[in-house]
Amino acid sequence: MLVNTHNDGPLKKQELEEKFVRNFAPFIHESNGVEIFERLEKAIKNIERNANPKILFYELSLHMMRLLKVKRKFGH
């Protein structure tokens, strides 16, 4: 999301990471960014509570696939 807001100056990235971030940035935007972060935070919390990692990452990947397909809404 920082790349989308042109506020990524303080991020330290190597050349390969920079290329990945620039290509991946269009998929994370204001329409899905918050929910993506919430899902990741929930997964981290569940891992800390000893959740089954195979099940957890399977469920997380299904949610991420759905969220990354959300189209950006233009207009204010």
mmJSON file of the N, C-alpha and C atoms, coordinates in Angstrom:
{"data_MODEL":{"atom_site":{
"group_PDB":["ATOM","ATOM","ATOM","ATOM","ATOM","ATOM","ATOM","ATOM","ATOM","ATOM","ATOM","ATOM","ATOM","ATOM","ATOM","ATOM","ATOM","ATOM","ATOM","ATOM","ATOM","ATOM","ATOM","ATOM","ATOM","ATOM","ATOM","ATOM","ATOM","ATOM","ATOM","ATOM","ATOM","ATOM","ATOM","ATOM","ATOM","ATOM","ATOM","ATOM","ATOM","ATOM","ATOM","ATOM","ATOM","ATOM","ATOM","ATOM","ATOM","ATOM","ATOM","ATOM","ATOM","ATOM","ATOM","ATOM","ATOM","ATOM","ATOM","ATOM","ATOM","ATOM","ATOM","ATOM","ATOM","ATOM","ATOM","ATOM","ATOM","ATOM","ATOM","ATOM","ATOM","ATOM","ATOM","ATOM","ATOM","ATOM","ATOM","ATOM","ATOM","ATOM","ATOM","ATOM","ATOM","ATOM","ATOM","ATOM","ATOM","ATOM","ATOM","ATOM","ATOM","ATOM","ATOM","ATOM","ATOM","ATOM","ATOM","ATOM","ATOM","ATOM","ATOM","ATOM","ATOM","ATOM","ATOM","ATOM","ATOM","ATOM","ATOM","ATOM","ATOM","ATOM","ATOM","ATOM","ATOM","ATOM","ATOM","ATOM","ATOM","ATOM","ATOM","ATOM","ATOM","ATOM","ATOM","ATOM","ATOM","ATOM","ATOM","ATOM","ATOM","ATOM","ATOM","ATOM","ATOM","ATOM","ATOM","ATOM","ATOM","ATOM","ATOM","ATOM","ATOM","ATOM","ATOM","ATOM","ATOM","ATOM","ATOM","ATOM","ATOM","ATOM","ATOM","ATOM","ATOM","ATOM","ATOM","ATOM","ATOM","ATOM","ATOM","ATOM","ATOM","ATOM","ATOM","ATOM","ATOM","ATOM","ATOM","ATOM","ATOM","ATOM","ATOM","ATOM","ATOM","ATOM","ATOM","ATOM","ATOM","ATOM","ATOM","ATOM","ATOM","ATOM","ATOM","ATOM","ATOM","ATOM","ATOM","ATOM","ATOM","ATOM","ATOM","ATOM","ATOM","ATOM","ATOM","ATOM","ATOM","ATOM","ATOM","ATOM","ATOM","ATOM","ATOM","ATOM","ATOM","ATOM","ATOM","ATOM","ATOM","ATOM","ATOM","ATOM","ATOM","ATOM","ATOM","ATOM","ATOM","ATOM","ATOM","ATOM","ATOM","ATOM","ATOM","ATOM"],
"id":[1,2,3,4,5,6,7,8,9,10,11,12,13,14,15,16,17,18,19,20,21,22,23,24,25,26,27,28,29,30,31,32,33,34,35,36,37,38,39,40,41,42,43,44,45,46,47,48,49,50,51,52,53,54,55,56,57,58,59,60,61,62,63,64,65,66,67,68,69,70,71,72,73,74,75,76,77,78,79,80,81,82,83,84,85,86,87,88,89,90,91,92,93,94,95,96,97,98,99,100,101,102,103,104,105,106,107,108,109,110,111,112,113,114,115,116,117,118,119,120,121,122,123,124,125,126,127,128,129,130,131,132,133,134,135,136,137,138,139,140,141,142,143,144,145,146,147,148,149,150,151,152,153,154,155,156,157,158,159,160,161,162,163,164,165,166,167,168,169,170,171,172,173,174,175,176,177,178,179,180,181,182,183,184,185,186,187,188,189,190,191,192,193,194,195,196,197,198,199,200,201,202,203,204,205,206,207,208,209,210,211,212,213,214,215,216,217,218,219,220,221,222,223,224,225,226,227,228],
"type_symbol":["N","C","C","N","C","C","N","C","C","N","C","C","N","C","C","N","C","C","N","C","C","N","C","C","N","C","C","N","C","C","N","C","C","N","C","C","N","C","C","N","C","C","N","C","C","N","C","C","N","C","C","N","C","C","N","C","C","N","C","C","N","C","C","N","C","C","N","C","C","N","C","C","N","C","C","N","C","C","N","C","C","N","C","C","N","C","C","N","C","C","N","C","C","N","C","C","N","C","C","N","C","C","N","C","C","N","C","C","N","C","C","N","C","C","N","C","C","N","C","C","N","C","C","N","C","C","N","C","C","N","C","C","N","C","C","N","C","C","N","C","C","N","C","C","N","C","C","N","C","C","N","C","C","N","C","C","N","C","C","N","C","C","N","C","C","N","C","C","N","C","C","N","C","C","N","C","C","N","C","C","N","C","C","N","C","C","N","C","C","N","C","C","N","C","C","N","C","C","N","C","C","N","C","C","N","C","C","N","C","C","N","C","C","N","C","C","N","C","C","N","C","C","N","C","C","N","C","C"],
"label_atom_id":["N","CA","C","N","CA","C","N","CA","C","N","CA","C","N","CA","C","N","CA","C","N","CA","C","N","CA","C","N","CA","C","N","CA","C","N","CA","C","N","CA","C","N","CA","C","N","CA","C","N","CA","C","N","CA","C","N","CA","C","N","CA","C","N","CA","C","N","CA","C","N","CA","C","N","CA","C","N","CA","C","N","CA","C","N","CA","C","N","CA","C","N","CA","C","N","CA","C","N","CA","C","N","CA","C","N","CA","C","N","CA","C","N","CA","C","N","CA","C","N","CA","C","N","CA","C","N","CA","C","N","CA","C","N","CA","C","N","CA","C","N","CA","C","N","CA","C","N","CA","C","N","CA","C","N","CA","C","N","CA","C","N","CA","C","N","CA","C","N","CA","C","N","CA","C","N","CA","C","N","CA","C","N","CA","C","N","CA","C","N","CA","C","N","CA","C","N","CA","C","N","CA","C","N","CA","C","N","CA","C","N","CA","C","N","CA","C","N","CA","C","N","CA","C","N","CA","C","N","CA","C","N","CA","C","N","CA","C","N","CA","C","N","CA","C","N","CA","C","N","CA","C","N","CA","C","N","CA","C","N","CA","C","N","CA","C"],
"label_alt_id":[null,null,null,null,null,null,null,null,null,null,null,null,null,null,null,null,null,null,null,null,null,null,null,null,null,null,null,null,null,null,null,null,null,null,null,null,null,null,null,null,null,null,null,null,null,null,null,null,null,null,null,null,null,null,null,null,null,null,null,null,null,null,null,null,null,null,null,null,null,null,null,null,null,null,null,null,null,null,null,null,null,null,null,null,null,null,null,null,null,null,null,null,null,null,null,null,null,null,null,null,null,null,null,null,null,null,null,null,null,null,null,null,null,null,null,null,null,null,null,null,null,null,null,null,null,null,null,null,null,null,null,null,null,null,null,null,null,null,null,null,null,null,null,null,null,null,null,null,null,null,null,null,null,null,null,null,null,null,null,null,null,null,null,null,null,null,null,null,null,null,null,null,null,null,null,null,null,null,null,null,null,null,null,null,null,null,null,null,null,null,null,null,null,null,null,null,null,null,null,null,null,null,null,null,null,null,null,null,null,null,null,null,null,null,null,null,null,null,null,null,null,null,null,null,null,null,null,null],
"label_comp_id":["MET","MET","MET","LEU","LEU","LEU","VAL","VAL","VAL","ASN","ASN","ASN","THR","THR","THR","HIS","HIS","HIS","ASN","ASN","ASN","ASP","ASP","ASP","GLY","GLY","GLY","PRO","PRO","PRO","LEU","LEU","LEU","LYS","LYS","LYS","LYS","LYS","LYS","GLN","GLN","GLN","GLU","GLU","GLU","LEU","LEU","LEU","GLU","GLU","GLU","GLU","GLU","GLU","LYS","LYS","LYS","PHE","PHE","PHE","VAL","VAL","VAL","ARG","ARG","ARG","ASN","ASN","ASN","PHE","PHE","PHE","ALA","ALA","ALA","PRO","PRO","PRO","PHE","PHE","PHE","ILE","ILE","ILE","HIS","HIS","HIS","GLU","GLU","GLU","SER","SER","SER","ASN","ASN","ASN","GLY","GLY","GLY","VAL","VAL","VAL","GLU","GLU","GLU","ILE","ILE","ILE","PHE","PHE","PHE","GLU","GLU","GLU","ARG","ARG","ARG","LEU","LEU","LEU","GLU","GLU","GLU","LYS","LYS","LYS","ALA","ALA","ALA","ILE","ILE","ILE","LYS","LYS","LYS","ASN","ASN","ASN","ILE","ILE","ILE","GLU","GLU","GLU","ARG","ARG","ARG","ASN","ASN","ASN","ALA","ALA","ALA","ASN","ASN","ASN","PRO","PRO","PRO","LYS","LYS","LYS","ILE","ILE","ILE","LEU","LEU","LEU","PHE","PHE","PHE","TYR","TYR","TYR","GLU","GLU","GLU","LEU","LEU","LEU","SER","SER","SER","LEU","LEU","LEU","HIS","HIS","HIS","MET","MET","MET","MET","MET","MET","ARG","ARG","ARG","LEU","LEU","LEU","LEU","LEU","LEU","LYS","LYS","LYS","VAL","VAL","VAL","LYS","LYS","LYS","ARG","ARG","ARG","LYS","LYS","LYS","PHE","PHE","PHE","GLY","GLY","GLY","HIS","HIS","HIS"],
"label_asym_id":["A","A","A","A","A","A","A","A","A","A","A","A","A","A","A","A","A","A","A","A","A","A","A","A","A","A","A","A","A","A","A","A","A","A","A","A","A","A","A","A","A","A","A","A","A","A","A","A","A","A","A","A","A","A","A","A","A","A","A","A","A","A","A","A","A","A","A","A","A","A","A","A","A","A","A","A","A","A","A","A","A","A","A","A","A","A","A","A","A","A","A","A","A","A","A","A","A","A","A","A","A","A","A","A","A","A","A","A","A","A","A","A","A","A","A","A","A","A","A","A","A","A","A","A","A","A","A","A","A","A","A","A","A","A","A","A","A","A","A","A","A","A","A","A","A","A","A","A","A","A","A","A","A","A","A","A","A","A","A","A","A","A","A","A","A","A","A","A","A","A","A","A","A","A","A","A","A","A","A","A","A","A","A","A","A","A","A","A","A","A","A","A","A","A","A","A","A","A","A","A","A","A","A","A","A","A","A","A","A","A","A","A","A","A","A","A","A","A","A","A","A","A","A","A","A","A","A","A"],
"label_entity_id":["1","1","1","1","1","1","1","1","1","1","1","1","1","1","1","1","1","1","1","1","1","1","1","1","1","1","1","1","1","1","1","1","1","1","1","1","1","1","1","1","1","1","1","1","1","1","1","1","1","1","1","1","1","1","1","1","1","1","1","1","1","1","1","1","1","1","1","1","1","1","1","1","1","1","1","1","1","1","1","1","1","1","1","1","1","1","1","1","1","1","1","1","1","1","1","1","1","1","1","1","1","1","1","1","1","1","1","1","1","1","1","1","1","1","1","1","1","1","1","1","1","1","1","1","1","1","1","1","1","1","1","1","1","1","1","1","1","1","1","1","1","1","1","1","1","1","1","1","1","1","1","1","1","1","1","1","1","1","1","1","1","1","1","1","1","1","1","1","1","1","1","1","1","1","1","1","1","1","1","1","1","1","1","1","1","1","1","1","1","1","1","1","1","1","1","1","1","1","1","1","1","1","1","1","1","1","1","1","1","1","1","1","1","1","1","1","1","1","1","1","1","1","1","1","1","1","1","1"],
"label_seq_id":[1,1,1,2,2,2,3,3,3,4,4,4,5,5,5,6,6,6,7,7,7,8,8,8,9,9,9,10,10,10,11,11,11,12,12,12,13,13,13,14,14,14,15,15,15,16,16,16,17,17,17,18,18,18,19,19,19,20,20,20,21,21,21,22,22,22,23,23,23,24,24,24,25,25,25,26,26,26,27,27,27,28,28,28,29,29,29,30,30,30,31,31,31,32,32,32,33,33,33,34,34,34,35,35,35,36,36,36,37,37,37,38,38,38,39,39,39,40,40,40,41,41,41,42,42,42,43,43,43,44,44,44,45,45,45,46,46,46,47,47,47,48,48,48,49,49,49,50,50,50,51,51,51,52,52,52,53,53,53,54,54,54,55,55,55,56,56,56,57,57,57,58,58,58,59,59,59,60,60,60,61,61,61,62,62,62,63,63,63,64,64,64,65,65,65,66,66,66,67,67,67,68,68,68,69,69,69,70,70,70,71,71,71,72,72,72,73,73,73,74,74,74,75,75,75,76,76,76],
"pdbx_PDB_ins_code":[null,null,null,null,null,null,null,null,null,null,null,null,null,null,null,null,null,null,null,null,null,null,null,null,null,null,null,null,null,null,null,null,null,null,null,null,null,null,null,null,null,null,null,null,null,null,null,null,null,null,null,null,null,null,null,null,null,null,null,null,null,null,null,null,null,null,null,null,null,null,null,null,null,null,null,null,null,null,null,null,null,null,null,null,null,null,null,null,null,null,null,null,null,null,null,null,null,null,null,null,null,null,null,null,null,null,null,null,null,null,null,null,null,null,null,null,null,null,null,null,null,null,null,null,null,null,null,null,null,null,null,null,null,null,null,null,null,null,null,null,null,null,null,null,null,null,null,null,null,null,null,null,null,null,null,null,null,null,null,null,null,null,null,null,null,null,null,null,null,null,null,null,null,null,null,null,null,null,null,null,null,null,null,null,null,null,null,null,null,null,null,null,null,null,null,null,null,null,null,null,null,null,null,null,null,null,null,null,null,null,null,null,null,null,null,null,null,null,null,null,null,null,null,null,null,null,null,null],
"Cartn_x":[0.823,0.0,0.86,2.043,2.92,3.35,3.571,3.962,2.82,1.603,0.441,0.211,0.662,0.489,1.739,2.709,3.973,4.682,4.562,5.167,6.14,6.805,7.668,9.137,9.445,10.823,11.613,11.053,11.834,12.023,11.358,11.504,12.85,13.556,14.831,14.577,14.881,14.627,15.814,16.097,17.1,16.43,17.222,16.692,15.606,15.816,14.834,13.548,13.698,12.527,11.768,12.497,11.874,11.005,11.511,10.755,9.481,9.596,8.438,7.395,7.842,6.922,6.182,6.887,6.251,5.217,5.502,4.56,3.369,3.574,2.525,1.647,2.157,1.457,0.043,-0.234,-1.598,-2.667,-2.251,-3.226,-3.653,-2.907,-3.261,-3.599,-4.837,-5.316,-6.337,-6.963,-7.887,-9.118,-9.462,-10.653,-10.4,-9.136,-8.866,-7.728,-7.011,-5.825,-6.081,-7.105,-7.395,-7.728,-8.557,-8.934,-7.739,-6.854,-5.646,-4.805,-4.59,-3.813,-4.482,-5.802,-6.51,-6.356,-6.45,-6.281,-4.869,-3.871,-2.49,-2.272,-2.809,-2.69,-3.365,-4.536,-5.243,-4.428,-3.805,-2.975,-1.774,-1.147,-0.006,-0.432,-1.579,-2.083,-2.365,-2.951,-3.261,-1.999,-0.966,0.296,0.913,0.852,1.371,0.609,-0.618,-1.437,-1.375,-0.378,-0.106,-1.189,-1.728,-2.685,-1.952,-2.699,-2.113,-1.692,-0.386,0.077,-0.428,-0.574,-1.049,-2.47,-3.328,-4.715,-4.781,-4.015,-4.029,-3.587,-2.474,-1.982,-2.856,-3.506,-4.448,-5.626,-6.193,-7.311,-6.882,-5.708,-5.203,-5.003,-4.478,-4.252,-5.574,-6.601,-7.916,-8.482,-8.361,-8.838,-8.036,-6.715,-5.874,-6.202,-6.45,-6.815,-8.085,-9.064,-10.311,-10.077,-9.294,-9.07,-8.237,-7.295,-6.449,-7.204,-8.342,-9.161,-10.144,-10.215,-11.108,-10.635,-11.523,-11.187,-11.118,-10.232,-10.094,-11.293,-11.857,-12.993,-12.467,-12.751,-12.327,-13.443,-13.095,-14.08,-13.987,-14.419,-14.28,-15.604],
"Cartn_y":[-1.196,0.0,1.251,1.179,2.348,2.714,1.717,1.988,2.673,2.258,2.856,4.303,4.676,6.053,6.891,6.317,6.999,7.458,6.644,6.974,5.869,5.249,4.112,4.494,5.763,6.226,5.583,5.49,4.925,3.406,2.722,1.275,0.926,-0.003,-0.46,-1.751,-1.719,-2.893,-3.119,-4.387,-4.737,-4.687,-4.79,-4.649,-5.683,-6.94,-7.984,-7.739,-7.32,-6.998,-5.813,-4.819,-3.633,-4.021,-4.901,-5.35,-6.084,-6.986,-7.717,-6.769,-5.83,-4.889,-4.052,-3.573,-2.753,-3.561,-4.834,-5.669,-6.112,-6.261,-6.757,-5.627,-4.419,-3.28,-3.052,-3.216,-2.957,-3.878,-4.995,-5.946,-5.608,-4.747,-4.346,-2.871,-2.548,-1.176,-0.915,0.247,0.652,-0.243,-0.981,-1.84,-3.168,-3.596,-4.88,-4.838,-3.746,-3.661,-3.934,-3.339,-3.502,-4.952,-5.57,-6.962,-7.902,-7.614,-8.43,-8.346,-7.131,-6.967,-7.649,-7.563,-8.219,-9.731,-10.299,-11.75,-12.186,-11.411,-11.744,-11.659,-10.626,-10.482,-11.643,-12.05,-13.178,-14.459,-14.653,-15.841,-15.841,-14.689,-14.588,-14.933,-14.397,-14.68,-16.175,-16.804,-18.227,-19.088,-18.675,-19.412,-19.333,-18.156,-17.996,-18.862,-19.188,-20.034,-21.501,-21.849,-23.226,-23.832,-23.06,-23.595,-24.538,-25.421,-26.323,-25.5,-25.426,-24.546,-24.933,-26.212,-26.625,-26.133,-26.304,-25.859,-24.339,-23.694,-22.245,-21.611,-22.073,-21.471,-21.824,-22.974,-23.315,-22.336,-22.136,-21.201,-19.779,-19.371,-18.032,-17.853,-18.865,-18.743,-18.631,-19.331,-19.22,-17.807,-17.25,-15.886,-14.88,-15.065,-14.136,-14.179,-15.354,-15.449,-14.652,-14.775,-14.042,-12.545,-12.133,-10.708,-10.059,-10.773,-10.194,-10.017,-10.676,-10.522,-9.353,-8.721,-7.589,-6.439,-5.896,-4.799,-3.486,-2.647,-1.33,-0.474,0.219,1.105,2.511,3.073,4.445,5.392,6.558,7.546,7.77,8.887,9.219,9.209],
"Cartn_z":[0.0,0.0,0.0,0.612,0.605,-0.804,-1.628,-3.01,-3.744,-3.494,-4.162,-3.754,-2.566,-2.105,-2.353,-3.045,-3.36,-2.098,-1.053,0.234,0.652,-0.313,-0.021,0.092,0.216,0.309,1.436,2.651,3.752,3.68,2.751,2.647,2.029,2.657,2.11,1.343,0.038,-0.792,-1.714,-1.955,-2.96,-4.326,-5.38,-6.734,-7.038,-6.677,-6.936,-6.145,-4.887,-4.072,-4.648,-5.118,-5.71,-6.897,-7.742,-8.92,-8.493,-7.5,-7.016,-6.436,-5.606,-4.952,-5.989,-6.99,-8.037,-8.827,-9.087,-9.835,-8.984,-7.681,-6.79,-6.244,-6.219,-5.616,-6.15,-7.449,-7.927,-7.33,-6.758,-6.216,-4.791,-4.107,-2.746,-2.782,-2.449,-2.554,-1.465,-1.516,-0.456,-0.335,-1.367,-1.313,-0.611,-0.528,0.1,1.117,1.204,2.05,3.516,4.065,5.493,5.81,4.984,5.252,5.1,4.152,4.002,5.27,5.771,6.994,8.183,8.273,9.37,9.305,8.1,7.94,8.332,7.941,8.292,9.802,10.431,11.881,12.604,12.111,12.716,12.57,11.42,11.203,12.148,12.319,13.238,14.655,15.071,16.417,16.592,15.571,15.667,15.672,14.943,14.971,16.361,16.968,18.326,19.319,19.0,19.88,19.461,18.646,18.235,17.35,16.446,15.476,14.522,13.894,12.908,11.69,11.408,10.328,8.944,8.674,7.351,7.105,8.077,7.952,7.912,8.788,8.866,7.553,6.975,5.743,4.545,4.589,3.522,3.536,4.722,4.847,4.485,4.946,4.638,3.136,2.469,1.021,0.263,0.715,0.072,0.226,1.426,1.657,0.843,0.779,0.023,-1.466,-2.0,-3.42,-3.687,-2.813,-2.964,-2.839,-1.858,-1.62,-2.722,-3.277,-4.315,-5.631,-5.764,-6.971,-6.877,-5.704,-5.52,-6.397,-7.184,-8.085,-7.303,-7.714,-7.114,-7.473,-6.504,-6.731,-6.94,-8.094,-8.355,-7.998,-7.634,-7.202,-5.728,-5.276,-3.85,-3.185],
"occupancy":[1.0,1.0,1.0,1.0,1.0,1.0,1.0,1.0,1.0,1.0,1.0,1.0,1.0,1.0,1.0,1.0,1.0,1.0,1.0,1.0,1.0,1.0,1.0,1.0,1.0,1.0,1.0,1.0,1.0,1.0,1.0,1.0,1.0,1.0,1.0,1.0,1.0,1.0,1.0,1.0,1.0,1.0,1.0,1.0,1.0,1.0,1.0,1.0,1.0,1.0,1.0,1.0,1.0,1.0,1.0,1.0,1.0,1.0,1.0,1.0,1.0,1.0,1.0,1.0,1.0,1.0,1.0,1.0,1.0,1.0,1.0,1.0,1.0,1.0,1.0,1.0,1.0,1.0,1.0,1.0,1.0,1.0,1.0,1.0,1.0,1.0,1.0,1.0,1.0,1.0,1.0,1.0,1.0,1.0,1.0,1.0,1.0,1.0,1.0,1.0,1.0,1.0,1.0,1.0,1.0,1.0,1.0,1.0,1.0,1.0,1.0,1.0,1.0,1.0,1.0,1.0,1.0,1.0,1.0,1.0,1.0,1.0,1.0,1.0,1.0,1.0,1.0,1.0,1.0,1.0,1.0,1.0,1.0,1.0,1.0,1.0,1.0,1.0,1.0,1.0,1.0,1.0,1.0,1.0,1.0,1.0,1.0,1.0,1.0,1.0,1.0,1.0,1.0,1.0,1.0,1.0,1.0,1.0,1.0,1.0,1.0,1.0,1.0,1.0,1.0,1.0,1.0,1.0,1.0,1.0,1.0,1.0,1.0,1.0,1.0,1.0,1.0,1.0,1.0,1.0,1.0,1.0,1.0,1.0,1.0,1.0,1.0,1.0,1.0,1.0,1.0,1.0,1.0,1.0,1.0,1.0,1.0,1.0,1.0,1.0,1.0,1.0,1.0,1.0,1.0,1.0,1.0,1.0,1.0,1.0,1.0,1.0,1.0,1.0,1.0,1.0,1.0,1.0,1.0,1.0,1.0,1.0,1.0,1.0,1.0,1.0,1.0,1.0],
"B_iso_or_equiv":[0.0,0.0,0.0,0.0,0.0,0.0,0.0,0.0,0.0,0.0,0.0,0.0,0.0,0.0,0.0,0.0,0.0,0.0,0.0,0.0,0.0,0.0,0.0,0.0,0.0,0.0,0.0,0.0,0.0,0.0,0.0,0.0,0.0,0.0,0.0,0.0,0.0,0.0,0.0,0.0,0.0,0.0,0.0,0.0,0.0,0.0,0.0,0.0,0.0,0.0,0.0,0.0,0.0,0.0,0.0,0.0,0.0,0.0,0.0,0.0,0.0,0.0,0.0,0.0,0.0,0.0,0.0,0.0,0.0,0.0,0.0,0.0,0.0,0.0,0.0,0.0,0.0,0.0,0.0,0.0,0.0,0.0,0.0,0.0,0.0,0.0,0.0,0.0,0.0,0.0,0.0,0.0,0.0,0.0,0.0,0.0,0.0,0.0,0.0,0.0,0.0,0.0,0.0,0.0,0.0,0.0,0.0,0.0,0.0,0.0,0.0,0.0,0.0,0.0,0.0,0.0,0.0,0.0,0.0,0.0,0.0,0.0,0.0,0.0,0.0,0.0,0.0,0.0,0.0,0.0,0.0,0.0,0.0,0.0,0.0,0.0,0.0,0.0,0.0,0.0,0.0,0.0,0.0,0.0,0.0,0.0,0.0,0.0,0.0,0.0,0.0,0.0,0.0,0.0,0.0,0.0,0.0,0.0,0.0,0.0,0.0,0.0,0.0,0.0,0.0,0.0,0.0,0.0,0.0,0.0,0.0,0.0,0.0,0.0,0.0,0.0,0.0,0.0,0.0,0.0,0.0,0.0,0.0,0.0,0.0,0.0,0.0,0.0,0.0,0.0,0.0,0.0,0.0,0.0,0.0,0.0,0.0,0.0,0.0,0.0,0.0,0.0,0.0,0.0,0.0,0.0,0.0,0.0,0.0,0.0,0.0,0.0,0.0,0.0,0.0,0.0,0.0,0.0,0.0,0.0,0.0,0.0,0.0,0.0,0.0,0.0,0.0,0.0],
"pdbx_formal_charge":[null,null,null,null,null,null,null,null,null,null,null,null,null,null,null,null,null,null,null,null,null,null,null,null,null,null,null,null,null,null,null,null,null,null,null,null,null,null,null,null,null,null,null,null,null,null,null,null,null,null,null,null,null,null,null,null,null,null,null,null,null,null,null,null,null,null,null,null,null,null,null,null,null,null,null,null,null,null,null,null,null,null,null,null,null,null,null,null,null,null,null,null,null,null,null,null,null,null,null,null,null,null,null,null,null,null,null,null,null,null,null,null,null,null,null,null,null,null,null,null,null,null,null,null,null,null,null,null,null,null,null,null,null,null,null,null,null,null,null,null,null,null,null,null,null,null,null,null,null,null,null,null,null,null,null,null,null,null,null,null,null,null,null,null,null,null,null,null,null,null,null,null,null,null,null,null,null,null,null,null,null,null,null,null,null,null,null,null,null,null,null,null,null,null,null,null,null,null,null,null,null,null,null,null,null,null,null,null,null,null,null,null,null,null,null,null,null,null,null,null,null,null,null,null,null,null,null,null],
"auth_seq_id":[1,1,1,2,2,2,3,3,3,4,4,4,5,5,5,6,6,6,7,7,7,8,8,8,9,9,9,10,10,10,11,11,11,12,12,12,13,13,13,14,14,14,15,15,15,16,16,16,17,17,17,18,18,18,19,19,19,20,20,20,21,21,21,22,22,22,23,23,23,24,24,24,25,25,25,26,26,26,27,27,27,28,28,28,29,29,29,30,30,30,31,31,31,32,32,32,33,33,33,34,34,34,35,35,35,36,36,36,37,37,37,38,38,38,39,39,39,40,40,40,41,41,41,42,42,42,43,43,43,44,44,44,45,45,45,46,46,46,47,47,47,48,48,48,49,49,49,50,50,50,51,51,51,52,52,52,53,53,53,54,54,54,55,55,55,56,56,56,57,57,57,58,58,58,59,59,59,60,60,60,61,61,61,62,62,62,63,63,63,64,64,64,65,65,65,66,66,66,67,67,67,68,68,68,69,69,69,70,70,70,71,71,71,72,72,72,73,73,73,74,74,74,75,75,75,76,76,76],
"auth_comp_id":["MET","MET","MET","LEU","LEU","LEU","VAL","VAL","VAL","ASN","ASN","ASN","THR","THR","THR","HIS","HIS","HIS","ASN","ASN","ASN","ASP","ASP","ASP","GLY","GLY","GLY","PRO","PRO","PRO","LEU","LEU","LEU","LYS","LYS","LYS","LYS","LYS","LYS","GLN","GLN","GLN","GLU","GLU","GLU","LEU","LEU","LEU","GLU","GLU","GLU","GLU","GLU","GLU","LYS","LYS","LYS","PHE","PHE","PHE","VAL","VAL","VAL","ARG","ARG","ARG","ASN","ASN","ASN","PHE","PHE","PHE","ALA","ALA","ALA","PRO","PRO","PRO","PHE","PHE","PHE","ILE","ILE","ILE","HIS","HIS","HIS","GLU","GLU","GLU","SER","SER","SER","ASN","ASN","ASN","GLY","GLY","GLY","VAL","VAL","VAL","GLU","GLU","GLU","ILE","ILE","ILE","PHE","PHE","PHE","GLU","GLU","GLU","ARG","ARG","ARG","LEU","LEU","LEU","GLU","GLU","GLU","LYS","LYS","LYS","ALA","ALA","ALA","ILE","ILE","ILE","LYS","LYS","LYS","ASN","ASN","ASN","ILE","ILE","ILE","GLU","GLU","GLU","ARG","ARG","ARG","ASN","ASN","ASN","ALA","ALA","ALA","ASN","ASN","ASN","PRO","PRO","PRO","LYS","LYS","LYS","ILE","ILE","ILE","LEU","LEU","LEU","PHE","PHE","PHE","TYR","TYR","TYR","GLU","GLU","GLU","LEU","LEU","LEU","SER","SER","SER","LEU","LEU","LEU","HIS","HIS","HIS","MET","MET","MET","MET","MET","MET","ARG","ARG","ARG","LEU","LEU","LEU","LEU","LEU","LEU","LYS","LYS","LYS","VAL","VAL","VAL","LYS","LYS","LYS","ARG","ARG","ARG","LYS","LYS","LYS","PHE","PHE","PHE","GLY","GLY","GLY","HIS","HIS","HIS"],
"auth_asym_id":["A","A","A","A","A","A","A","A","A","A","A","A","A","A","A","A","A","A","A","A","A","A","A","A","A","A","A","A","A","A","A","A","A","A","A","A","A","A","A","A","A","A","A","A","A","A","A","A","A","A","A","A","A","A","A","A","A","A","A","A","A","A","A","A","A","A","A","A","A","A","A","A","A","A","A","A","A","A","A","A","A","A","A","A","A","A","A","A","A","A","A","A","A","A","A","A","A","A","A","A","A","A","A","A","A","A","A","A","A","A","A","A","A","A","A","A","A","A","A","A","A","A","A","A","A","A","A","A","A","A","A","A","A","A","A","A","A","A","A","A","A","A","A","A","A","A","A","A","A","A","A","A","A","A","A","A","A","A","A","A","A","A","A","A","A","A","A","A","A","A","A","A","A","A","A","A","A","A","A","A","A","A","A","A","A","A","A","A","A","A","A","A","A","A","A","A","A","A","A","A","A","A","A","A","A","A","A","A","A","A","A","A","A","A","A","A","A","A","A","A","A","A","A","A","A","A","A","A"],
"auth_atom_id":["N","CA","C","N","CA","C","N","CA","C","N","CA","C","N","CA","C","N","CA","C","N","CA","C","N","CA","C","N","CA","C","N","CA","C","N","CA","C","N","CA","C","N","CA","C","N","CA","C","N","CA","C","N","CA","C","N","CA","C","N","CA","C","N","CA","C","N","CA","C","N","CA","C","N","CA","C","N","CA","C","N","CA","C","N","CA","C","N","CA","C","N","CA","C","N","CA","C","N","CA","C","N","CA","C","N","CA","C","N","CA","C","N","CA","C","N","CA","C","N","CA","C","N","CA","C","N","CA","C","N","CA","C","N","CA","C","N","CA","C","N","CA","C","N","CA","C","N","CA","C","N","CA","C","N","CA","C","N","CA","C","N","CA","C","N","CA","C","N","CA","C","N","CA","C","N","CA","C","N","CA","C","N","CA","C","N","CA","C","N","CA","C","N","CA","C","N","CA","C","N","CA","C","N","CA","C","N","CA","C","N","CA","C","N","CA","C","N","CA","C","N","CA","C","N","CA","C","N","CA","C","N","CA","C","N","CA","C","N","CA","C","N","CA","C","N","CA","C","N","CA","C","N","CA","C","N","CA","C","N","CA","C","N","CA","C"],
"pdbx_PDB_model_num":[1,1,1,1,1,1,1,1,1,1,1,1,1,1,1,1,1,1,1,1,1,1,1,1,1,1,1,1,1,1,1,1,1,1,1,1,1,1,1,1,1,1,1,1,1,1,1,1,1,1,1,1,1,1,1,1,1,1,1,1,1,1,1,1,1,1,1,1,1,1,1,1,1,1,1,1,1,1,1,1,1,1,1,1,1,1,1,1,1,1,1,1,1,1,1,1,1,1,1,1,1,1,1,1,1,1,1,1,1,1,1,1,1,1,1,1,1,1,1,1,1,1,1,1,1,1,1,1,1,1,1,1,1,1,1,1,1,1,1,1,1,1,1,1,1,1,1,1,1,1,1,1,1,1,1,1,1,1,1,1,1,1,1,1,1,1,1,1,1,1,1,1,1,1,1,1,1,1,1,1,1,1,1,1,1,1,1,1,1,1,1,1,1,1,1,1,1,1,1,1,1,1,1,1,1,1,1,1,1,1,1,1,1,1,1,1,1,1,1,1,1,1,1,1,1,1,1,1]
}}}
